[in-house]
Amino acid sequence: MKTNTICVQGGYTPGNGEPRQIPIIQSTTFKYSTSEDMGKLFDLEAEGYFYTRLQNPTNDMVAAKIAQLEGGTAAMLTSSGQAANFFALFNICECGDHIVSSSSIYGGTFNLISVTMKRMGIDVTFVAPTATEEEINAAFRPNTKAVFGETIANPALTVLDIEKFAKCAHAHGVPLIVDNTFATPVGCRPFEWGADIVTHSTTKYMDGHGAAVGGAIVDSGNFDWMAHADKYPGLTTPDESYHGVTYAERFGKEGAFITKCTVQLMRDLGSIQSPQNAFLLNLGLESLHVRMKRHCENGQAVAEYLNKHPKVAYVNYCGLPEDPYHELAKKYLPNGSCGVVSFGLAGGREAASIFMKNLKLAAIETHVADARTCCLNPASSTHRQMTDEQLKEAGVPAELIRMSVGIEDAADLIADIEQALAAC
Ligand SMILES: *Cc1c(COP(=O)(O)O)cnc(C)c1O
């Protein structure tokens, strides 16, 4: 099936007389006839459900659709994108280990890796997304267990050279984890370029309607844990909490990562997505391919309009030919990038404030990737405690506006921007 068809029909094929839409299995637990039947589940000898903290049929149907969309072998849902990135990393990193990460990543993930995971004894070296192979290779240590980056970074809108990062990761015997939230599998399938694990904040385009916070982790099934057994003892040596099962042996490279992540991390940390939210996420996925096309068209139209406007100092959007990431975008995102555009007003902080105040259709929100256009001036909201100098250093200068272009009519959006710019 092609991507467009998987969006609509993937993950669930009803049998005769069964519900057409995926059922919401709103049940914490599942009934068995004998203790022996249930015992097999606890020994990981049989497949089945017993408690929704570990697995739920609704969630599994939606995870299966996302696995198909990404071209992976297994997937799981999490309660948020933050949980997805934490679980994906913590599944293969422990105290004393080290991560190499692109420095151009979501602020929440930056904090997760550089503060919270550091407190757990997991160290990180950040490299610029534009780093050469030599520079990336120099960041590795003997205890490096993963490389991390975002296909299109939020909010910097840099494009990751996935092949380059995958090559460096594999040269050191570690997997590349790519957060594919902004591109979605409609725009880019990182596994085709060598990524091993993909994560998502499904809160963004996948849900797309500002309805449900969620996350997902997908395994390509390509990384050979047994070939690097000394690095990944959690996958390649017996887990005593499951009667000595060795995940990489029992479930192969296609299933080991997601199985361990589910039966160990979900069991112990419990960041599940509710079946209700999984159902809402699936509704979003059904139109993802149609919405992404419009988000990209509208994003391009808004970026081109802003780029020609005399009151706009600069525009960051990889769909513009002069953007520094345009060449990478042509390679990795041939069908368009996303709807998020960032730009700076020539009038600085004050002009940004006037512009935002005068917008009528575009709402001021911290959210992105919603069907409705929204925008944010970090200097006057999320980063308001910083001085102009600090803002510049952090890559969010005072005049910067991040606009998440929705799926309304582009002419209405441009008219709204035009009248707000006239007031500046
Ligand atoms: C929003 C976002 C996250 C965090 O996801 P939540 O669902 O808000 O927890 C992670 N990565 C990227 C790229 C994001 O945009």
The ligand as an SDF file (V2000), in Angstrom:
LIG
                    3D

 15 15  0  0  0  0  0  0  0  0999 V2000
    6.4600   18.9860   20.5540 C   0  0  0  0  0  0  0  0  0  0  0  0
    7.6520   18.1920   20.2390 C   0  0  0  0  0  0  0  0  0  0  0  0
    8.1310   17.2240   21.1340 C   0  0  0  0  0  0  0  0  0  0  0  0
    7.4820   16.9740   22.4780 C   0  0  0  0  0  0  0  0  0  0  0  0
    6.2260   16.3930   22.2780 O   0  0  0  0  0  0  0  0  0  0  0  0
    5.0150   16.5090   23.3410 P   0  0  0  0  0  0  0  0  0  0  0  0
    3.9710   15.6830   22.6790 O   0  0  0  0  0  0  0  0  0  0  0  0
    4.6810   17.9450   23.4940 O   0  0  0  0  0  0  0  0  0  0  0  0
    5.5230   15.8920   24.6010 O   0  0  0  0  0  0  0  0  0  0  0  0
    9.2360   16.4730   20.7630 C   0  0  0  0  0  0  0  0  0  0  0  0
    9.8540   16.6880   19.5840 N   0  0  0  0  0  0  0  0  0  0  0  0
    9.4180   17.6190   18.7070 C   0  0  0  0  0  0  0  0  0  0  0  0
   10.1390   17.8110   17.4210 C   0  0  0  0  0  0  0  0  0  0  0  0
    8.3130   18.4020   18.9960 C   0  0  0  0  0  0  0  0  0  0  0  0
    7.8860   19.3290   18.1270 O   0  0  0  0  0  0  0  0  0  0  0  0
  1  2  1  0
  2  3  1  0
  2 14  2  0
  3  4  1  0
  3 10  2  0
  4  5  1  0
  5  6  1  0
  6  7  2  0
  6  8  1  0
  6  9  1  0
 10 11  1  0
 11 12  2  0
 12 13  1  0
 12 14  1  0
 14 15  1  0
M  END
$$$$
